[in-house]
């Protein structure tokens, strides 16, 4: 064998299929691989596992996947997306780094086993592009507005207008080798493009995909992707050798035939399967397996027709309806395996082509300069278009940087250019390094410039406390599933008879589609009866029926947010910013009458935490323990509906009392204010405000016999818990504040309940199984004002050293130890 692995790898195209790679290998040397060296007999039998196919494949997979995972964790704090780690590991495993160690290279990737690696990475590439097509929504093209078209077209046009002439200028000056000069215009073209799936994944990793900023970037990437397909279509059709006119017509005809087979035969079968699957029921595993076989079949048909092996799977993904039930199920089954099992092998293979040491310094600088000029043109064009569209200059800069996003699809297109000899090996190497460097530089800058939570900080505090009692209360009700609806409706029914505006937001996890969607529902169309089984429609109809049967004036607006859990709070906060005074979210645990957890959704908990941290108005977490799950309004069945507010002091407790006062205006509700005091003298700040609101409540008692005031003096947390236990089964709803002063003696010994509590110390105790009964808990947090975080009554990040030392000397209080205390 007269060819080293480094020289061999330079002639292997990473995007080529197994057959094509084998043909290239065949032109260099003959590869002999014993047929019986598949599984090893073990080191104890003096067998070297690295000469056997299976152990070698396993170590390659372990090394490539493991290095990507480790580098991802290391670079994540630096704001680096996954593509940087993937390309970096490819560099490490290739001739650039480890490839110079001949013994290690021959051990991990001997030439005899390259075909196995190439075949598996090609196999993974088919499923990867199938998932890309599955996540793309062709209907987005119809929903583009003029600004998106203008900015998207400006982005790609400016990059090409600056990069292409500059590349041609350098080419004509004969400053570099002929092969490098021939690559320059295509490098400029590649750096000017932006792919839609790459953009969505990039924005998701930066956690800005749900923001208005992210939605505009996605719309612009749709425009650039359409232009990209038009420009790259010729490259895909001209990859074979022979008479161009005959092959061009042949491949156009073959592509049309394959699309026709997928659309006419396969898509109707998929739609028929979806119709026979009830909403909420899982798909049969046989259907999932059949779809996986169909991916392989379309890949085979593409190769049989002389097309690229990813063409058939990609078109199949576009033809299958995204989202539940089929698209979501396929994505859940294939995404993890494809991205973390097969794709690391793809980057391992790509790394074998990349040897930076083989590129001359002059050639490297020239190619990198052409790439940077194109990227700079793309940034400049996007910036100018965004400014002309009335976007602030800071956002316009960030928008221009976002449009530089590149990923696996760009790498695949680059490989296609390499295989069709449009780009030489040095152009390929430098373009890959440029892709990694540009992404690594701009990503931390984008994270710093784009923080959607900053715009949620209102200029005016929007709280129930500051509202007039007879004003319209605007409530944003978040619903994760249909089981949350009865409790939410019955809570709304407890508010007074003043006008009520209810904004319903059905939160649905995004699976099987790449771009998040915020759907606006028209209440007029729900006046007609329908047999539709869409969960969102059922939820909207339930609230509309409540509004029609209510004796007061209720306005309903309904939305559905389909987005990833990690950015779902952006839709909640965006709607609340312009529409709501109070956000009501369901607790992530479903409890029975004894407080025992029936089900728990950690993803919902993460959404609630993000809403609590970034909400532009007050937030209430509804803990339903069975009291509010009736399908009819509970107030119709109660002559006296008992509501209690547990008041320890602080802004959140004052907000809880304001909500309770709204409920007390209802003629069927009796409100009890239970105040806990520690006997200390009045302090400044929050304590004065507490006295003011409590005094106002006691004055109102003279005119309203349904108001009751009870005050307990307690010394520590044990006394607080004893009072809480005394409230068991005495009230239908208990309203508490979420945050309290951690230095207060009322919470002494409750630090174990405090740490990381979603409901706060008091709320967590009441939501625990130790608090018996079916009482519904409403935990309230007033809007966070950064200027008022020092106010007494808010939780501080650290207590005083003296208080910490005092608490460390005490054992934590357990609910089981307090029963006898209460009896005494």
Secondary structure by P-SEA (a helix, b strand, c coil): ccccaaaaaaaccccccaaaaaaaaaacbbbbbbccccccccccccccccccaaaaaaaaaaaaaaaaaaaaaaaccccccaaaaaaaaaaaacccccccaaaaaaaaccccaaaaaaaaaaaaaaaaaaaaaaaccccccccccaaaaaaaaaaaaaaaaacaaaaaaaaaaccccaaaaaaaaaaaaaaacccaaaaaaaaaaacccccaaaaaaaaaaaaaaaaaaaaaaaaaaacccccaaaaaaaaaaaaaaaaaaaaaccaaaaaaaaaaccccccccaaaaaaaaaaaaaaaaaaaaaccccaaaaaaaaaacccccaaaaaaaaacccccccccaaaaaaaaaaacccccccaaaaaaaaaaaaaaaaaaaaaaaaaaaaacccaaaaaaaaaaaccccaaaaaaaaaaaaaccccaaaaaaaaaaaaaaaaaaaaaaaaaccccccccccccccccccccccbbbbbbbbccccccaaaaaaaaaccccbbbbbbbbbbbbccccbbbbbbbcccccccccccccaaaaaaaaaaaaaaacccbbbbbbbbbbccccaaaaaaaaaaaccccbbbbccccccccccccccccaaaaaaaaaaaacccbbbbbbbccccccccccccccccbbbbbbbccccaaaaaaaaaaaaaaacccbbbbbbbbbccccccccaaaaaaaaaaaaaaaccccccbbbbbbbbccaaaaaaaaaaacccccbbbbbcccccccccccccccccccccccaaaaaaacccccccbbbbbbbcccccccccccccccccccaaaaaaaaaccccccccccccccc
